[in-house]
Every structure is written in structure tokens, then in C-alpha cells.
């Protein structure tokens, strides 16, 4: 007949074996994030890509904020219209908003329609308007809302669009290291169209075809949302990390169990 000590030993061994099997079983879930779900630009079918049709200058939209500087040899007029303006420091600029009718309200000039114009086209239009005041007028415009925004556990904040036609991969490099559990197949971009309406686009960064998509290039005011992978188990990025997380409490449980 088995002693109580032997029975306890058998019970502990069975419990330990069960816990080990449970950890091994659960560890399978922690490794469900495969390299295929993380590798960028997969399934490349061709040796080169044509120049994208979306490589064109940004056109002003409803809700954009601009600031201008008037250049003229007439010091009196220049000082009158350029109070507080400094092209080298965006923070010192006084922005004007493009309203729902596509116009900005400017001192003296009144309402001028700038929506759907490029920066250069808007500069040319305002220069023509100011030439009614001084014949040598030249206008320079700065887009004050030249930023995109990032949301998600991988980081959040406002980032400067340091160049025209900034690609989404350049934006990821600017953001910094992306978490292992980020789901790069279900990235969302929220963008305002020319009428000021929000448009949501699902983007799969693991597909090479993304470079031919309109949303491959970020625009001012874009919101980039990077979700977590639904297969990320307890947000652990490797089997070893998973085992390390569970070994400590299991060891403590076995020690406590052995005392009784």
C-alpha cells in the first residue's frame, strides 16, 4: 500500500507534467505571428515599377492653414502686410484657414478662392491680387498644417512632412522602431478629401502593390493608425519570452504545493 508521501509525490509529478504541457500548448499561440505577416513588400511580380501617377504637387484643401509673406521694394506696404510674418520660423506665422467655400479671408484682399490650387498656383494668384496695390508684388506661401499624425501602441504623435511625396515607409522610418506585434497588414490611413470629408483606407504594407496605391504617399493632416496583431498572445513576441513570463509563477506554485 502506497504511503501518503508517495501519493503526494505522484500528485506533484502529475501536476507538474500537466503544467508543462499547458505551457507548451499555449506557447504555440505566442509564435503565431510569422515572418510572412511582418515582411514588407512581398509578392513582387515585376523587376521595376512605373512612375506613380500620384507623384504630383499637393493641392490645397478645405481646412488647410496657410500663411503668406508679401515681397516688394515698397517698405511701407511690406511692413503693413507682413507684421509678424517670418518664413524661417513657422511658429511666428499667422495662419489663414481655407473655409468650406474654398476661400481664405485676407486683409484688404477679402475672400480669395485657393482650394484645389498647388502652393505655386496660390502664390501666383495672390501675387496678381497684390499687384493691384504695388506693381512688383511677389507672394510666398507656407502650409502651416504640414504634419501627419500617428496612433497606436507603437507610438503616437505629430510628425513633420519634411518633403513632398513622403512615402508611408519613409514615415515608418521617421516614427522609429515598430513593435513586433504591430499588424502591418491592416494599417489604416484617415485622409480628408478635397471637400473636407474623412476617407478611411485599409493599407497592407506586406504587399508590393502598395507602391502603386494613392495612399502610398502621405499628405498633410493624414492620420496613420497601426493596430496590434490579433494573434499576439499577451503581447509576447517570442516563445522564450512567453516561457519566461510563465516559468516564475509556475515555479512558485510548485514550491507552495510541495510544502503542503
C-alpha positions in Angstrom: 0.0 0.0 0.0 1.4 3.4 -1.0 2.3 5.8 1.7 0.8 9.3 1.8 4.2 10.7 0.9 4.4 8.7 -2.3 0.8 9.7 -3.1 1.8 13.4 -2.7 4.9 12.9 -4.8 2.8 11.3 -7.6 0.3 14.1 -7.4 3.0 16.8 -7.6 4.6 15.0 -10.6 1.2 14.8 -12.4 0.5 18.4 -11.6 4.0 19.5 -12.9 3.6 17.4 -16.0 0.2 19.0 -16.7 1.5 22.5 -16.2 4.5 21.8 -18.5 2.1 20.5 -21.2 -0.1 23.5 -20.7 2.8 25.9 -21.2 4.0 24.1 -24.3 0.5 24.2 -25.7 0.0 27.9 -25.0 3.4 28.7 -26.4 2.2 27.7 -29.8 -0.1 30.7 -29.7 2.7 33.0 -28.8 4.5 32.1 -32.1 1.5 32.7 -34.4 3.0 35.9 -35.6 5.0 34.7 -38.6 7.6 36.4 -40.7 5.1 36.4 -43.6 2.9 38.8 -41.5 5.8 41.1 -40.9 7.9 41.1 -44.1 7.3 44.2 -46.2 6.8 44.4 -49.9 6.1 40.7 -50.6 4.9 39.1 -53.8 7.0 41.3 -56.1 5.9 40.3 -59.7 8.0 42.6 -61.8 11.6 43.9 -62.0 10.7 47.6 -62.0 7.7 49.9 -61.3 6.5 52.7 -63.5 6.5 56.2 -62.1 3.4 56.6 -60.0 0.6 58.8 -61.2 0.3 60.2 -57.7 3.7 62.0 -57.8 2.2 65.4 -58.2 2.3 68.7 -56.1 -0.1 68.9 -53.2 -3.3 70.8 -53.8 -4.8 73.0 -51.1 -7.9 71.5 -49.4 -10.7 72.7 -47.2 -9.4 73.1 -43.6 -5.8 73.8 -44.6 -4.0 76.6 -42.9 -1.6 78.8 -44.9 0.5 81.9 -44.2 1.9 84.3 -46.7 4.7 86.8 -47.0 4.5 89.8 -49.4 7.7 90.8 -51.0 8.1 94.3 -52.5 10.6 97.1 -52.6 7.9 99.3 -51.1 8.9 99.1 -47.4 5.8 100.7 -46.2 3.4 98.2 -47.9 5.7 95.3 -46.9 5.7 96.2 -43.3 2.0 96.8 -43.3 1.1 93.4 -44.7 3.9 91.3 -43.2 3.5 92.1 -39.5 4.6 89.0 -37.5 5.5 87.1 -40.7 8.7 85.2 -40.8 9.2 82.4 -43.4 12.2 80.9 -41.5 10.1 80.3 -38.4 6.7 78.7 -39.0 5.7 79.3 -35.3 5.7 83.0 -35.9 3.4 82.9 -38.9 -0.2 83.9 -38.6 -2.2 81.3 -40.5 -5.4 81.8 -42.6 -7.8 78.9 -42.8 -9.4 77.7 -46.1 -13.1 77.7 -45.3 -15.8 75.4 -46.5 -16.4 77.5 -49.6 -12.7 77.0 -50.6 -11.8 80.7 -49.8 -9.4 82.4 -47.4 -10.3 85.8 -45.9 -7.2 88.0 -46.3 -6.7 91.6 -45.1 -7.6 94.2 -47.8 -8.0 91.5 -50.5 -11.1 90.0 -48.9 -12.1 86.4 -49.8 -9.8 84.6 -52.3 -10.5 81.1 -53.5 -7.4 78.9 -53.1 -8.9 75.4 -52.8 -7.6 72.8 -55.4 -4.6 75.0 -56.2 -1.0 74.0 -55.7 1.2 76.2 -53.5 2.9 77.7 -56.6 -0.5 78.4 -58.2 -1.8 80.0 -55.0 1.4 82.2 -54.8 0.8 83.3 -58.4 -2.8 84.2 -57.7 -2.1 86.2 -54.6 0.8 87.9 -56.3 -1.6 89.1 -59.1 -4.0 90.3 -56.4 -1.3 92.3 -54.6 0.0 93.8 -57.8 -3.2 95.8 -57.8 -1.7 97.5 -54.7 2.0 97.5 -55.7 3.2 96.5 -59.1 6.3 94.5 -58.0 4.4 92.3 -55.5 5.6 88.7 -55.1 3.9 86.4 -52.6 5.4 83.3 -50.8 3.1 80.8 -49.1 3.8 78.3 -46.3 1.5 75.4 -45.5 1.2 75.6 -41.7 -0.5 72.2 -41.2 2.2 70.3 -43.0 2.1 67.4 -40.5 0.8 63.8 -40.2 -0.4 62.0 -37.1 0.3 58.5 -35.8 -2.0 56.5 -33.5 -1.4 53.0 -31.9 0.6 51.2 -29.2 3.7 51.6 -31.4 3.8 55.3 -30.7 1.7 58.3 -31.2 2.2 62.0 -32.0 2.6 64.6 -34.7 5.3 64.3 -37.3 6.6 66.9 -39.8 6.2 66.2 -43.5 9.8 67.1 -44.3 9.4 66.6 -48.1 6.8 66.4 -50.8 5.5 62.9 -51.6 6.7 61.3 -48.4 6.1 57.6 -48.7 4.5 55.5 -46.0 7.8 53.6 -45.5 9.7 56.9 -45.0 7.1 57.8 -42.4 7.6 54.5 -40.6 11.3 55.2 -40.5 10.6 58.7 -39.1 8.3 57.2 -36.4 11.0 54.8 -35.3 11.0 51.2 -34.3 7.7 49.4 -34.9 6.6 46.8 -32.4 6.8 43.1 -33.2 3.1 42.8 -32.6 2.1 45.6 -35.0 -0.2 44.3 -37.7 1.3 45.7 -40.9 -1.4 44.1 -43.0 -4.2 46.2 -41.5 -2.8 49.7 -41.3 -5.4 52.4 -41.7 -4.9 55.9 -43.2 -7.5 58.6 -42.5 -7.4 61.4 -45.0 -9.6 64.4 -45.8 -10.7 64.7 -49.5 -10.9 67.9 -51.4 -14.3 68.6 -49.9 -13.1 68.1 -46.3 -14.7 64.7 -45.8 -12.8 61.9 -44.0 -11.9 58.9 -46.0 -10.6 55.7 -44.4 -8.2 53.5 -46.4 -7.0 50.0 -45.3 -3.4 49.5 -46.3 -1.4 46.2 -46.4 2.3 47.0 -46.2 3.3 43.4 -46.8 2.1 43.7 -50.4 4.5 45.1 -53.0 1.5 46.6 -54.9 1.1 49.3 -52.2 3.7 51.4 -54.1 1.1 51.9 -56.9 -1.6 53.0 -54.5 -2.7 56.6 -54.0 -2.2 56.2 -50.2 1.4 55.2 -50.7 2.2 58.9 -50.2 1.2 60.7 -47.1 -0.4 64.1 -47.3 -0.8 66.9 -44.7 -3.3 66.0 -41.9 -3.2 62.3 -42.7 -3.8 60.1 -39.7 -1.8 56.8 -39.6 -3.2 54.1 -37.4 -1.1 51.0 -36.7 -3.1 48.3 -34.9 -1.8 45.3 -33.0 -1.9 41.8 -34.4 -4.9 39.9 -33.1 -2.7 36.8 -32.9 -0.3 38.4 -30.4 -0.7 36.3 -27.3 -0.4 38.5 -24.2 1.8 40.8 -26.3 4.7 38.5 -26.1 7.0 38.5 -29.2 8.8 35.1 -28.8 8.5 31.7 -27.2 11.4 32.3 -24.9 9.7 35.5 -23.6 6.5 33.6 -23.2 8.1 30.8 -21.2 10.0 33.3 -19.1 6.7 35.0 -18.2 5.1 31.8 -17.0 8.0 29.9 -15.5 8.3 32.1 -12.5 4.7 31.8 -11.3 4.6 28.1 -12.1 7.8 27.5 -10.1 6.3 29.4 -7.2 3.2 27.3 -7.4 5.1 24.1 -7.3 7.1 25.2 -4.3 4.0 26.2 -2.4 2.4 22.9 -3.5 5.3 20.9 -2.2 5.0 22.5 1.3 1.6 21.0 1.7 
